[in-house]
């Protein structure tokens, strides 16, 4: 099972991620059909800040599974969540993921695996090969307290980077 969410008006620029719109689930990209809602731009300058935004993009905090942010142009077009039970029978889910990538003409992709390292790595091991290397923005795993890039061989340490649920981007998403 893949859970798909359409974030409203989520964009990113060179080195930046931002989100605008009235809520993360607006399909029409910003009609103000809520009394209250997100109307400002939210920018994330790092993977730490991007990870802090994922709960707001999917609507809840994730303790296990994986998330793929599929980007076209300067926008996050689609957010996909993969629960850990995908590991039991991955073929239908991988077929759906590949079909989605093909339909979107091979978007840029950010992958994040959540939970115990073994499960997170196993999910990302399934998803990463489906994405062209030049299209993979990053692939990270997190235990909720720290995160590690699977692609970085330069600055990431064995201790990982601290997750920051109070990052400026996350605080902006809450306000």
N, C-alpha and C positions, 0 to 999 in steps of 0.2 A: 504494500500500500504506500502510495506517495500522497502526501497532503500538499496541495498547492494553494498558495496565497498570492493574491495580486495586490502588491503594495501600491497605494496611490502616489503618483508623482514622485517617485524616488529617483534621484539622479546622482551621478558621480562625475567628477572632473579629473584632470590629470593629478594623481596623488590625493584626491579628495573624494569623499562620499557624502552625499547630502540627500535629505528627504524633505519634501514639502507635500502638502495636501491636507485634506480635512481628517482623514484617518487612514490607517494602513490597509484598509480593505476596500477603499473606493476603487471601483473598476473604471469609472469614467474619468479618473485622473484629476479630481479636484472640485467637483460641484459641491457647494457648501450646503449639503442636506442635513447636517447636524447642527444643533444649537451651539455646541462647543466643539472645538477640534484643533488640530495642528495646522497652523497657518504660516509658520515661520520655516525658514530653511535650517536644516540640521546638517552639520558637516562633521565628518570623522576624518581625522588626520593620520590615523594609524590603525593597524589591525586590532589593537586593544580597544579603541573606540568603536570600530566596526562591530566587534564581538559584543560590545555593550549595547548596541542597537538591535541585534538580532531578536531578542525577546519582544521588542516593540514591533518588529516587522512580522513576526509569526503569531503574536498575541499572547504569549506566555513564556515563562522561563523553561529552558530545555535542560534536562538532566542527562538524557541518553539519546543517541541517534545522530543524525547528520542534517545539515542544512546546506542547500546550494542557492546562491544568489546568481541569477542569470541576467546578464547585462547586455543591452543593445544600445549602441551609441553611447550616450552619456547618462543612461537611465538604468536602474535596476528594474527589469521588466517583469520578472517572476521570481518568487521565493518558493523553493521546494523543501519539504521536510521529509526525511527518511527515518522511520522508526527502526529500532534494532532488529525487529522481527524480519526485516528485509533479508538478513543474513540466512534465514531458514530456507527461503526460496527466492534468490535474487533475480532470476532470469526475467520474469514479467516486469519487475521494477526497472531493471537495466534497459530493457527494450523501450519502456515508456520514456526513460531519461534520454536515451539516444534519439528517439523520435522527436522529443521536445527540442533537443539541441539542433537537430536537422531542420525542424520547422522554423526555428528562429535563425537559421542560417549561421549556425555555429557562434553563439554569443560568447562574450568573455564571462568567466565563471569564477566565483569565490566559493570555496568549500570549507566547511567547519564541522568537525566531528566532536561530539560531546559525550562525556561519561568516562567509564574506565578505559584506559589507554588501549587495551587489547581490542575492545569492541570498536572504539573510534577509529583506530588504524584499519581494522577489517572493513568497515564501511567505506572509508576513503580509498582503500586499496581497490574496492569495486568500482567506485565512481571516477577516480582520477584518470584511468586509462581511456575512458569514454570522451574525455575533453582533450582537444589538441593542446599540446604543451604551450604553444604561443598564446592560447586563449585562456590558460589557467592563471588567474590573477594571483591566487595563493591558496594553499591548502593547510589548514591548521587543526590541531586537536586541543581540547581544553577539558580540564576537570572542574571548571567553574571558578577555581582560584588562580590558576596559571594557564598559559597557553604556549604552544610550541608550533612553529612553522615547519612543515614537512619539506619545504623547498629551500629554506635558508641554510646556508652552510658557513655564513660569515659572522653575523652578529648574535644569533640565537644561542644561548647557553644551555647547558643540561638542566639548569634550574628553571628555564622557561621565563616568560614575561608575566608579570602580575596582571590579572584581569582587574578592571576598574569599573564596577557597576555604577560609580558616581562620576564617570568621565563627563566632560562638558557636553559631549554628544548625547549621552544617556540622560543627563539632567535636562537638556533641551527637549528631549522626546517626552519627558514626564510633564514638563510645564505647559 
